[in-house]
Amino acid sequence: MALPDGQRKGLISALKRKQKHLRPWANRHRIECYRVFDCEAGDLPLQIDLYGNHLHVCEIERSNEGSTAYGQDWRSEAAQTAAATLGIRSDRVFTKLRPKRARGEQHRKQSDRSYCVTVTESGLQFEINLSDYLDTGLFLDHRITRGMVADMSDGARVLNLFSYTGAFSVYAAAGGAISTTSVDLSAGYLEWAKRNMRSNGLLDIGFHKFEQMCVFDFLSRAAEHGDRWDIIVLDPPTFSNSRSMSRTMDIRRDHPELIKQCYGMLAKDGVLVFSTNARSFYLNQRFLKDLKPKNLTNETIPEDFARSRPHRTWLFTAT
Ligand SMILES: C[S@@+](CC[C@H](N)C(=O)[O-])C[C@H]1O[C@@H](n2cnc3c(N)ncnc32)[C@H](O)[C@@H]1O
């Protein structure tokens, strides 16, 4: 369907209103990648992200039953309306549908176009891919969490589990980590992480390892070896059932076990940063209370996600 006039006007005025507040904030903090619209109006199920001079627009599918997406025409018109309002060239707009997933179902690849650009965050460079996957390679809601990890990393051995494109590892290395270990199942994402590390001139400073394996297997091996880290970042997907895993992972079910395992691998005064984007997630306080979790959600939610609050974060400190 086409974008109705009322929705077009609603989108323009919502974007203008938000940009009045967000643009000065972004300029003040030199942030070039941020969320400009997050389903603020009920009939506009859109997440719109600015990546420098590019726009990434996702329509969020609302239900599994029947057709609950407006469709390609609607998305294109909404995206071009947003681009015109924000002063983005129309050929720099990428439009996707974020489908509701059945449990464990993977998002499908979107294209093979490989439209990649380099963006800057906190003075660091990140390659993002706007065309091929639903996610671009840099999760914007964790901007503050990454900075927090950098601030703690001087002289530290840092383990980044479910490392994806290595953004936490890059921040840790830039913060002075003496080593980083990035663990992910995907060889492609680890290569991407290496490119991010290299483009920041960090690959040859310190000792950086990229381990392609299941986190559960990695943790068993590390426990056998008695390995220790000063900082562990544990920011897993909500659910994972890749064929190369010997078991499934459901973070609501498995977080107590994962957190306890990681905690056991911390050096003295070491810290574990655990974060999840799972909806209706409850930290198992009863099982984990001896580890004295400190809730850092409020401190790690940035201005552009203040309304949607997509993640929850806790810090565990080894004594
Ligand atoms: C949501 S991303 C993690 C985001 C990342 N922490 C960041 O901040 O950029 C999920 C990642 O987990 C990886 N993954 C999923 N299951 C895994 C497993 N069992 N072991 C290792 N990596 C896994 C995927 O390949 C993907 O790169």
The ligand as a Gaussian input file, in Angstrom:
#p B3LYP/6-31G(d) Opt

LIG

0 1
 C       23.426000     -10.006000      18.847000
 S       25.025000     -10.424000      18.275000
 C       26.014000     -10.021000      19.652000
 C       26.275000      -8.527000      19.685000
 C       27.640000      -8.140000      20.163000
 N       27.862000      -8.515000      21.534000
 C       27.888000      -6.642000      19.961000
 O       27.697000      -5.862000      20.891000
 O       28.229000      -6.224000      18.860000
 C       24.947000     -12.151000      18.312000
 C       26.277000     -12.850000      17.912000
 O       26.346000     -14.083000      18.615000
 C       26.913000     -15.056000      17.764000
 N       26.534000     -16.360000      18.320000
 C       25.294000     -16.897000      18.420000
 N       25.354000     -18.070000      19.086000
 C       26.655000     -18.260000      19.434000
 C       27.354000     -19.264000      20.172000
 N       26.710000     -20.301000      20.673000
 N       28.681000     -19.145000      20.343000
 C       29.362000     -18.086000      19.820000
 N       28.746000     -17.080000      19.133000
 C       27.411000     -17.184000      18.943000
 C       26.379000     -14.735000      16.396000
 O       27.205000     -15.274000      15.379000
 C       26.401000     -13.189000      16.433000
 O       27.604000     -12.689000      15.931000

